[in-house]
Amino acid sequence: MSIRRCLVATLVALVAFHLVATAPLITAAAEPAAAQKPVRMGCGKMTFDTVPGWGLGEDGKSQIGSTHGGVAVGKDGTIWTSSSLGIFGFSPDGKVVRRFLGDAYSNIHDLKIYPEGEGEYLYGARNVAGEGIKIHPVSGDVVLKLGIPKESGLGLEKWAPTAITVAPNGDIFLADGYASNHVFKFDKAGKYLKHFGVAGNGMKEFNTAHGMTLDPRYDPPRLLVCDRNHQPKGRLVHYDLDGNFLEEVVTGLGMPTSAIVQGDFVAIPDLNGRLVILDKSNTIMAVLGHNPDGETRTNHNVPQEKWIEGIFNGTHGSAWDAAGNLYIQDWNVSGRIMKLVRVE
């Protein structure tokens, strides 16, 4: 793509990013997955092709249940995603190769995977169950549970964790984004260490600390927190690993639900039906899958027959693989997960 075309495409994407209330409705009927063609999106280094039908069953139907969760990619290339039914592991070509189903694994709002020793573990934030969990990705054993830390002295009666991440030394951070809006810090054994943050719309306050990840682009690494409902619009903020506020990273993001870093780039699903990519300077460099339809954008109840290839409804989780491909989960009643192949 020429520089001129790239700049034009980026400008169009950024304009589309702000067209929410006045945009025309999308009325085209969705085709069966097998009949759809890949859709190219993005620009320059962040150009992708969709993979129609990725993750669907042999009958062309979604097989994972309602999605309101996360995505994580393991060292072996397995793509993990969470849903109302549990946790599903996909091969890169979209086939289910592993699954953990039932009450112990259902409704994981945020899903991450981190190395430990020679292996790795899945970590989940369960807002409905009110806990954080650590899971062995082969056996499915839940090896650690984090409940309301009474040692905090807060006297919390409700706990609804929305995001989880792990520091290089194994410390675990759990954001209580649907309740107190505190972020809690535990050591790797689950011992409560501290909490920080408070509900509100001030510079150092959270209005729904919805997503959180480790940001290794900095030395030392930082916590990157998605303050989804901060007024007037959602933002990202940095904290250090001791819980000290550092800076407001970027504002005006709509409803950022999560963030994941690979190299210099950050992928940020937005519940307003798009995925935003930032560069190393935290500048928007691509907007993917923008949905201008006021009826299907930020709408959990869009059935599979109304999905449109290359158009997102309410992105909730995402992950990069080693090749720079993206896997994106929509907040969706039918259970939607999509693969975007990076185009060099």
TORNU-855068 format. One record per residue (C-alpha): residue number from 1; residue in three letters; x, y, z. Coordinates in nm, 3 decimals. Each point is the difference from the previous one (the first is absolute). Layout:
SERO  seq  type       px       py       pz
SERO  NUM   ala        X        Y        Z
...
This chain:
SERO  seq  type       px       py       pz
SERO    1   met    0.000    0.000    0.000
SERO    2   ser    0.139    0.342   -0.094
SERO    3   ile    0.066    0.261    0.267
SERO    4   arg   -0.279    0.218   -0.139
SERO    5   arg   -0.252   -0.283    0.004
SERO    6   cys    0.113   -0.101    0.347
SERO    7   leu   -0.048    0.353    0.133
SERO    8   val   -0.341    0.027   -0.163
SERO    9   ala   -0.107   -0.335    0.145
SERO   10   thr    0.118    0.101    0.344
SERO   11   leu   -0.186    0.333   -0.022
SERO   12   val   -0.318   -0.179   -0.105
SERO   13   ala    0.036   -0.242    0.291
SERO   14   leu    0.054    0.280    0.250
SERO   15   val   -0.303    0.191   -0.131
SERO   16   ala   -0.205   -0.320    0.024
SERO   17   phe    0.125   -0.045    0.354
SERO   18   his   -0.197    0.310    0.105
SERO   19   leu   -0.313   -0.063   -0.208
SERO   20   val   -0.222   -0.172    0.251
SERO   21   ala   -0.333    0.171    0.045
SERO   22   thr   -0.055    0.133   -0.353
SERO   23   ala    0.124   -0.290   -0.211
SERO   24   pro   -0.237   -0.181   -0.243
SERO   25   leu   -0.126   -0.347    0.080
SERO   26   ile    0.153   -0.309   -0.157
SERO   27   thr   -0.285   -0.193   -0.160
SERO   28   ala    0.183   -0.263   -0.204
SERO   29   ala   -0.092   -0.354    0.102
SERO   30   ala    0.283   -0.219    0.116
SERO   31   glu    0.104   -0.285   -0.229
SERO   32   pro    0.075   -0.352    0.125
SERO   33   ala    0.359   -0.020    0.122
SERO   34   ala    0.101   -0.239   -0.279
SERO   35   ala   -0.117    0.250   -0.264
SERO   36   gln    0.175    0.303    0.143
SERO   37   lys    0.329    0.138   -0.127
SERO   38   pro    0.283    0.142    0.211
SERO   39   val   -0.024    0.369    0.077
SERO   40   arg    0.316    0.209    0.008
SERO   41   met    0.028    0.268    0.266
SERO   42   gly    0.256    0.225    0.161
SERO   43   cys    0.298    0.173   -0.154
SERO   44   gly    0.376   -0.032   -0.039
SERO   45   lys    0.156   -0.225    0.263
SERO   46   met   -0.343   -0.058    0.151
SERO   47   thr   -0.174   -0.147   -0.308
SERO   48   phe   -0.205   -0.316    0.051
SERO   49   asp   -0.225   -0.242   -0.187
SERO   50   thr   -0.293   -0.163    0.176
SERO   51   val   -0.041   -0.380   -0.006
SERO   52   pro   -0.369   -0.072   -0.071
SERO   53   gly   -0.145   -0.278    0.212
SERO   54   trp    0.302   -0.030    0.229
SERO   55   gly   -0.090   -0.182    0.323
SERO   56   leu   -0.341   -0.120   -0.117
SERO   57   gly   -0.105   -0.364    0.017
SERO   58   glu   -0.032   -0.232   -0.299
SERO   59   asp   -0.365    0.106   -0.031
SERO   60   gly    0.110    0.364   -0.034
SERO   61   lys   -0.146    0.093    0.338
SERO   62   ser    0.169    0.152    0.301
SERO   63   gln    0.083   -0.267    0.257
SERO   64   ile    0.123    0.190    0.304
SERO   65   gly   -0.307    0.159    0.160
SERO   66   ser   -0.054    0.365    0.082
SERO   67   thr    0.323    0.202    0.004
SERO   68   his    0.078    0.260    0.265
SERO   69   gly    0.360   -0.094    0.062
SERO   70   gly    0.359    0.009   -0.114
SERO   71   val    0.255   -0.151   -0.238
SERO   72   ala    0.353   -0.126    0.068
SERO   73   val    0.260   -0.177   -0.216
SERO   74   gly    0.228   -0.265    0.151
SERO   75   lys    0.364   -0.074   -0.083
SERO   76   asp   -0.111   -0.302   -0.206
SERO   77   gly   -0.227    0.220   -0.213
SERO   78   thr   -0.327   -0.107    0.163
SERO   79   ile   -0.256    0.280   -0.007
SERO   80   trp   -0.203    0.004    0.321
SERO   81   thr   -0.330    0.179    0.046
SERO   82   ser   -0.257    0.010    0.279
SERO   83   ser   -0.379   -0.006   -0.020
SERO   84   ser   -0.317   -0.074    0.194
SERO   85   leu    0.075   -0.372   -0.037
SERO   86   gly    0.366   -0.002    0.102
SERO   87   ile    0.341    0.020   -0.167
SERO   88   phe    0.073   -0.112   -0.357
SERO   89   gly    0.342   -0.057   -0.157
SERO   90   phe    0.024    0.036   -0.379
SERO   91   ser    0.268   -0.100   -0.246
SERO   92   pro    0.122    0.278   -0.232
SERO   93   asp   -0.233   -0.131   -0.272
SERO   94   gly   -0.303    0.042    0.226
SERO   95   lys   -0.064   -0.355    0.125
SERO   96   val   -0.081   -0.063    0.367
SERO   97   val    0.286   -0.205    0.147
SERO   98   arg   -0.074    0.035    0.371
SERO   99   arg   -0.286    0.113    0.220
SERO  100   phe   -0.074    0.040    0.370
SERO  101   leu   -0.373    0.024    0.059
SERO  102   gly   -0.222    0.042    0.303
SERO  103   asp   -0.053    0.229    0.297
SERO  104   ala    0.369    0.016    0.095
SERO  105   tyr    0.092    0.154   -0.336
SERO  106   ser   -0.312    0.185   -0.115
SERO  107   asn   -0.035    0.375   -0.042
SERO  108   ile    0.367    0.094    0.017
SERO  109   his   -0.010    0.372   -0.080
SERO  110   asp    0.371    0.038   -0.071
SERO  111   leu    0.242   -0.276   -0.100
SERO  112   lys    0.379    0.018   -0.009
SERO  113   ile    0.285   -0.250   -0.028
SERO  114   tyr    0.344    0.044    0.156
SERO  115   pro    0.315   -0.217    0.012
SERO  116   glu    0.112   -0.163    0.321
SERO  117   gly    0.309   -0.217    0.014
SERO  118   glu    0.000   -0.228   -0.302
SERO  119   gly   -0.374    0.034   -0.051
SERO  120   glu   -0.274    0.259    0.018
SERO  121   tyr   -0.334    0.060    0.170
SERO  122   leu   -0.333    0.153   -0.091
SERO  123   tyr   -0.131    0.277    0.225
SERO  124   gly   -0.363    0.108    0.010
SERO  125   ala   -0.204    0.281    0.157
SERO  126   arg   -0.352   -0.124    0.073
SERO  127   asn   -0.232    0.293    0.064
SERO  128   val   -0.316   -0.208    0.059
SERO  129   ala    0.170   -0.253    0.229
SERO  130   gly    0.195    0.275    0.173
SERO  131   glu    0.346   -0.154   -0.021
SERO  132   gly    0.330   -0.016   -0.179
SERO  133   ile    0.129   -0.343   -0.104
SERO  134   lys    0.319   -0.164   -0.126
SERO  135   ile   -0.039   -0.306   -0.223
SERO  136   his    0.238   -0.263   -0.136
SERO  137   pro   -0.060    0.004   -0.380
SERO  138   val    0.056   -0.375   -0.044
SERO  139   ser   -0.179   -0.157    0.295
SERO  140   gly   -0.249    0.281    0.054
SERO  141   asp    0.073   -0.009    0.374
SERO  142   val   -0.086    0.323    0.182
SERO  143   val    0.315    0.043    0.207
SERO  144   leu   -0.078    0.338    0.159
SERO  145   lys   -0.312    0.197    0.089
SERO  146   leu   -0.009    0.363    0.109
SERO  147   gly   -0.308    0.116    0.189
SERO  148   ile   -0.085    0.321    0.184
SERO  149   pro    0.316    0.086    0.197
SERO  150   lys   -0.129    0.063    0.353
SERO  151   glu    0.352    0.112    0.092
SERO  152   ser   -0.062    0.317   -0.203
SERO  153   gly   -0.223    0.134    0.278
SERO  154   leu   -0.249    0.132   -0.257
SERO  155   gly   -0.292   -0.212    0.120
SERO  156   leu   -0.107   -0.078   -0.354
SERO  157   glu   -0.320   -0.199   -0.041
SERO  158   lys    0.001   -0.006   -0.380
SERO  159   trp    0.298   -0.084   -0.217
SERO  160   ala   -0.019   -0.015   -0.379
SERO  161   pro    0.348   -0.031   -0.155
SERO  162   thr    0.022    0.108   -0.362
SERO  163   ala    0.371   -0.025   -0.085
SERO  164   ile    0.310   -0.189    0.105
SERO  165   thr    0.369    0.025   -0.080
SERO  166   val    0.329   -0.132    0.137
SERO  167   ala    0.329    0.181    0.068
SERO  168   pro    0.339   -0.148   -0.098
SERO  169   asn    0.058   -0.112    0.362
SERO  170   gly   -0.336   -0.181    0.012
SERO  171   asp   -0.200    0.263    0.189
SERO  172   ile   -0.364   -0.005   -0.108
SERO  173   phe   -0.212    0.311   -0.063
SERO  174   leu   -0.379   -0.031    0.001
SERO  175   ala   -0.226    0.294   -0.091
SERO  176   asp   -0.338    0.014    0.174
SERO  177   gly   -0.147    0.202   -0.286
SERO  178   tyr   -0.366   -0.088    0.046
SERO  179   ala   -0.010    0.077    0.373
SERO  180   ser    0.250    0.204    0.206
SERO  181   asn    0.229    0.107   -0.289
SERO  182   his    0.303   -0.083    0.213
SERO  183   val    0.290   -0.196   -0.150
SERO  184   phe    0.124   -0.269    0.237
SERO  185   lys    0.355   -0.132    0.010
SERO  186   phe    0.087   -0.352    0.121
SERO  187   asp    0.325   -0.191    0.005
SERO  188   lys    0.037   -0.311   -0.214
SERO  189   ala   -0.132   -0.220    0.283
SERO  190   gly   -0.316    0.210    0.030
SERO  191   lys    0.093    0.203    0.309
SERO  192   tyr   -0.161    0.346    0.004
SERO  193   leu    0.257    0.278   -0.026
SERO  194   lys   -0.184    0.325   -0.064
SERO  195   his   -0.272    0.175   -0.198
SERO  196   phe   -0.011    0.330   -0.185
SERO  197   gly   -0.233    0.213   -0.208
SERO  198   val   -0.345    0.129    0.088
SERO  199   ala   -0.333    0.053   -0.180
SERO  200   gly   -0.057    0.335   -0.170
SERO  201   asn    0.080    0.213   -0.303
SERO  202   gly    0.306    0.180    0.131
SERO  203   met    0.345   -0.036   -0.150
SERO  204   lys    0.100   -0.271    0.250
SERO  205   glu   -0.344   -0.165    0.018
SERO  206   phe   -0.168   -0.284   -0.192
SERO  207   asn   -0.347   -0.002   -0.150
SERO  208   thr   -0.004   -0.375   -0.078
SERO  209   ala    0.356   -0.136    0.007
SERO  210   his   -0.106   -0.249   -0.266
SERO  211   gly    0.324   -0.124   -0.160
SERO  212   met    0.361   -0.023    0.108
SERO  213   thr    0.327   -0.138   -0.132
SERO  214   leu    0.372    0.015    0.061
SERO  215   asp    0.167    0.258   -0.225
SERO  216   pro    0.357   -0.123   -0.064
SERO  217   arg    0.079    0.286   -0.241
SERO  218   tyr    0.134    0.184    0.305
SERO  219   asp    0.287   -0.077    0.237
SERO  220   pro   -0.112   -0.085    0.261
SERO  221   pro   -0.328   -0.140   -0.136
SERO  222   arg   -0.321    0.182    0.082
SERO  223   leu   -0.365   -0.086    0.048
SERO  224   leu   -0.218    0.120   -0.287
SERO  225   val   -0.359    0.039    0.122
SERO  226   cys   -0.312    0.052   -0.215
SERO  227   asp   -0.220    0.253    0.180
SERO  228   arg   -0.301   -0.086   -0.213
SERO  229   asn   -0.271    0.244    0.112
SERO  230   his    0.217    0.294    0.102
SERO  231   gln   -0.175    0.323   -0.093
SERO  232   pro   -0.024    0.146   -0.255
SERO  233   lys    0.142   -0.308   -0.181
SERO  234   gly    0.202   -0.308    0.084
SERO  235   arg    0.375    0.017    0.049
SERO  236   leu    0.315   -0.199    0.078
SERO  237   val    0.219    0.077    0.301
SERO  238   his    0.338   -0.119    0.125
SERO  239   tyr    0.080   -0.108    0.356
SERO  240   asp    0.328   -0.136    0.128
SERO  241   leu    0.009   -0.347    0.154
SERO  242   asp   -0.015    0.151    0.350
SERO  243   gly   -0.338    0.156   -0.082
SERO  244   asn    0.112    0.357   -0.057
SERO  245   phe   -0.175    0.203   -0.269
SERO  246   leu    0.241    0.100   -0.278
SERO  247   glu   -0.192    0.160   -0.284
SERO  248   glu   -0.304    0.013   -0.222
SERO  249   val    0.110   -0.183   -0.315
SERO  250   val   -0.276    0.078   -0.250
SERO  251   thr   -0.357    0.131    0.023
SERO  252   gly   -0.309    0.008   -0.221
SERO  253   leu   -0.002   -0.375   -0.066
SERO  254   gly   -0.372   -0.066    0.026
SERO  255   met   -0.036   -0.307    0.227
SERO  256   pro    0.339   -0.179    0.015
SERO  257   thr   -0.060   -0.347    0.143
SERO  258   ser    0.349   -0.153    0.007
SERO  259   ala    0.353    0.045   -0.131
SERO  260   ile    0.281   -0.228   -0.108
SERO  261   val    0.354    0.094   -0.100
SERO  262   gln    0.229   -0.157   -0.260
SERO  263   gly    0.327    0.175   -0.072
SERO  264   asp   -0.071    0.369   -0.049
SERO  265   phe   -0.371   -0.047   -0.068
SERO  266   val   -0.309   -0.011    0.223
SERO  267   ala   -0.332   -0.151   -0.114
SERO  268   ile   -0.302    0.149    0.176
SERO  269   pro   -0.347   -0.149   -0.054
SERO  270   asp   -0.273    0.263    0.027
SERO  271   leu   -0.354   -0.099    0.096
SERO  272   asn   -0.116    0.255   -0.259
SERO  273   gly    0.070   -0.252   -0.276
SERO  274   arg    0.363    0.047   -0.104
SERO  275   leu    0.356   -0.083    0.098
SERO  276   val    0.257    0.277    0.038
SERO  277   ile    0.376   -0.051   -0.040
SERO  278   leu    0.251    0.237    0.159
SERO  279   asp    0.367    0.035   -0.091
SERO  280   lys    0.294    0.043    0.238
SERO  281   ser   -0.085    0.367    0.053
SERO  282   asn   -0.358   -0.104    0.093
SERO  283   thr   -0.139    0.165   -0.311
SERO  284   ile   -0.291   -0.158   -0.186
SERO  285   met    0.141   -0.157   -0.316
SERO  286   ala   -0.286   -0.226   -0.108
SERO  287   val   -0.371   -0.051    0.066
SERO  288   leu   -0.130   -0.343   -0.098
SERO  289   gly   -0.353   -0.129   -0.058
SERO  290   his   -0.176    0.331    0.073
SERO  291   asn   -0.376   -0.048    0.027
SERO  292   pro   -0.210    0.306   -0.096
SERO  293   asp   -0.332   -0.181    0.060
SERO  294   gly   -0.171    0.135    0.309
SERO  295   glu   -0.211   -0.315    0.030
SERO  296   thr    0.278   -0.260   -0.002
SERO  297   arg    0.281    0.203    0.158
SERO  298   thr    0.048   -0.057    0.376
SERO  299   asn   -0.272   -0.262   -0.022
SERO  300   his    0.042   -0.340    0.165
SERO  301   asn   -0.309   -0.147   -0.167
SERO  302   val    0.113   -0.007   -0.365
SERO  303   pro   -0.069   -0.360   -0.120
SERO  304   gln    0.252   -0.179   -0.219
SERO  305   glu   -0.217    0.035   -0.311
SERO  306   lys    0.040    0.378    0.026
SERO  307   trp    0.378    0.006    0.037
SERO  308   ile    0.176    0.188   -0.281
SERO  309   glu    0.352   -0.100   -0.098
SERO  310   gly    0.249    0.270    0.096
SERO  311   ile   -0.249    0.189    0.217
SERO  312   phe    0.018   -0.038    0.378
SERO  313   asn   -0.295    0.034    0.235
SERO  314   gly    0.162    0.059    0.339
SERO  315   thr    0.358   -0.119    0.034
SERO  316   his    0.088   -0.122    0.349
SERO  317   gly    0.328   -0.195   -0.006
SERO  318   ser    0.296   -0.047   -0.232
SERO  319   ala    0.344   -0.161   -0.025
SERO  320   trp    0.297   -0.004   -0.237
SERO  321   asp    0.175   -0.317   -0.114
SERO  322   ala    0.373   -0.024   -0.068
SERO  323   ala   -0.050    0.093   -0.367
SERO  324   gly   -0.190    0.318    0.085
SERO  325   asn   -0.343   -0.136   -0.088
SERO  326   leu   -0.290    0.118    0.214
SERO  327   tyr   -0.277   -0.202    0.165
SERO  328   ile   -0.299    0.206    0.108
SERO  329   gln   -0.306   -0.087    0.205
SERO  330   asp   -0.329    0.185   -0.034
SERO  331   trp   -0.239    0.045    0.291
SERO  332   asn   -0.265   -0.215   -0.163
SERO  333   val   -0.296   -0.221    0.084
SERO  334   ser    0.093   -0.258   -0.265
SERO  335   gly    0.369   -0.011    0.089
SERO  336   arg    0.228    0.175   -0.250
SERO  337   ile    0.377   -0.028   -0.032
SERO  338   met    0.187    0.122   -0.309
SERO  339   lys    0.347   -0.039   -0.148
SERO  340   leu    0.177    0.281   -0.185
SERO  341   val    0.310   -0.103   -0.197
SERO  342   arg    0.279    0.256   -0.010
SERO  343   val    0.086    0.107   -0.356
SERO  344   glu    0.366    0.084   -0.052
